[in-house]
Amino acid sequence: MLIVAGPSGACAHDGGRLHPEQQGRIFSVMDGVRDLNLDDEIEFVTTPKAEVQDLARVHSTKYLTELEAFCNEGGGDLDPDTYARSDSFGAARRAAGAGLEAIAALERRGDGVAFVPVRPPGHHAERDRAMGFCLLNNVAVSAASLTAKGHRVLIVDWDVHHGNGTQAIFWDDPNVLYVSTHQWPLFPGSGRAEEVGGSDALGLTVNIPLPPGATGDVVRCALDEVAQPVIDRFAPDWVLVSCGFDAHRADPLGELALSTGDFADLARLARAYAPRPGRLALFLEGGYNAGALRTSVAATFGALLDQPNDAEARTSGGSGREAVETTRRARDLAIDTLGLASLAAGGQW
Amino acid sequence: MSAVTSIAVGYDGSPDSKSALRWAANLAAQCHARLMALHAVGLLGHARLATKATPHRDEAVRIAMDAGLEEVAFRWMEVDGNPCSALLRLADPATPVDLLVVGSRGGGQHGGSLLGSTSLELVEHAGVPVVVVPALAV
């Protein structure tokens, strides 16, 4: 069963025809969902706006107040990438609320997988700052709602860009494990392997920076060899995915070289990280090539629902294999240097 | 207080950032300090989808030279990221920058709002002194 939690109508947040983060992305994504022909195996849930108290778990009230006021005054450009319009705060609250509704639907059902196809995306939004097309951090709002109930949450982020906002929000949170594969160097400039988490959560940030041209085999290898041991020890109750599709080789905003078949593989890995059915939700982040977005969505959810589909072949042989070992060594050294090597070996989480 | 030997200035080609660069270059020349002009490349800039013109290194060099700085003391840097985050990374204690200089309003900011203000965020979070230069000050 696929639970889809997203706005039912068009999202008004609009930066103009030339901005790549536009409503057409959702049309492509939903075409990909329809391509699966799920009939009775799909449930659409309504998505109310997230309440301020839900948002305030991860954003400061000062930021929320300023963002709302900025939008009410007509909005404008927040930085060279990021815009807000008069209706953007409402759209962002609805996007964050969709994640909460997806979690609630999974809890009600006790099985299935949830997809949260929303915009604006979220993983660049920090506690006090909009950036990288993102206003509110959707995946973080949902993760924080789960940790507030005592759950341990794994966030896997395979967007081509590092999720600086998510990392910063949970930097010191021992109940959230953040794992990111991303192109580096690239916007936002964070996500080095040496960034391993704060003193209360040392080792619970796992960054796997990859060079341009890295293929799916490198990403799989990195997750297996670097992330899997940490995930096993962390033993998450829930798995949330910052599911960007801009690591696809056709995407105009990145230079990784993944195929739709690679996304299908990544989805199967994410499902394996979850402790049981009904504990996996995927949040749309980036993805700016309409065709790749549609086919990547179909491949991803086709794989999660064990449907045969005509995904592109997995990719291999690209650059970056050496980056996996480099990443592992850099992480170990960073944790050692911070004087808590015993944590890496002994498990004090 | 130790001498200022290394200055970083945010530069995006906006009028305020040109004033900031001019002011910083003048100070660097007086102090015999090195000056680093930093241009943050965003998501759209990286993909060459930015609607605003990309600031040009040559123009920055010319402004700095006109302000009295020798070219050997000037360095141009393009880094990935949000302008504020990129400048804050430079102001990290491990980085030998003694002073950050920015214009009061960058090119991407909406007039009249404090939200997204690089200068305010820098003042709040930077580990080194920050100078905010108004557009018409220099």
Interface residues (C-beta under 8 A of the other chain):
Chain A: L18 H19 P20 Y63 E66 L67 F70 E73 G75 G76 D77 L78 D79 P80 D81 T82 D128 R129 A130 M131 G132 F133 H161 N164 P185 L186 F187 P188 G189 S190 P252 L253
Chain B: D12 V41 G42 L43 L44 G45 H46 A47 L49 A50 T51 K52 V79 D80 G81 N82 P83 C84 S85 A86 R89 G106 G107 G108 Q109 H110 G111 G112 S113 L114 L115 G116 E121
